[in-house]
Amino acid sequence: MGQVFDKLRGKEWRHKQVQAICDRVFDRFKLETGRANLTFEELYIAVLLVYNDINKRLPGPHFDPPSKDLVRSMMAECDMNLDGEIDREEFVKFIELLTTDTLAVVSQGLIISLIVAPTVAIATKKATEGVPGVGKVVHKLPTSVYATLVTLAVVWVNSDTS
């Protein structure tokens, strides 16, 4: 249940998720190249890896990565020391800036799943009790268990369709 509350907190949760993904991707490049900074080509590949991670790990729709032109223009904005490369700190800021809208959509979908689904489940439990074959089971389930099951089903369906 603690993870659910973390996800609903928004910015703090988002920052932790982005930081973890960025660390994984940046460390991969650092291991492969032996360098502490990313060139433009490495940055673009890193962005593709980050979007792949986001699409695999976070619930909601899949997102297309940005174009090379967008990455190039944003690189110029995020290169704070103007060395033409991106270091770890700049990379995290770059990815946070790049994924702000993406993760907002994920958060909205999660909020809908975790708040609206239980509310609808509670409101429709009585009607479901009248369905032949299922009604007796639904009637025996406590409302909190029924709402949890419906919510899990909604989250599962949403993650399968995206």
Salt bridges, closest charged atoms under 4 A:
ASP6 OD1 - ARG9 NH1 2.46
GLU12 OE2 - LYS16 NZ 3.67
ASP23 OD1 - ARG88 NH1 3.13
ASP27 OD1 - ARG88 NH2 2.33
GLU32 OE2 - ARG28 NE 3.46
GLU41 OE1 - LYS68 NZ 3.42
GLU42 OE1 - ARG35 NH2 3.10
ASP53 OD2 - ARG24 NH2 3.01
ASP53 OD1 - ARG57 NE 3.15
GLU85 OE2 - ARG35 NH1 3.16
GLU89 OE2 - LYS93 NZ 3.35
GLU96 OE2 - HIS15 ND1 2.17
GLU129 OE2 - LYS125 NZ 3.59
GLU129 OE1 - LYS126 NZ 3.79
GLU129 OE1 - HIS139 ND1 3.56
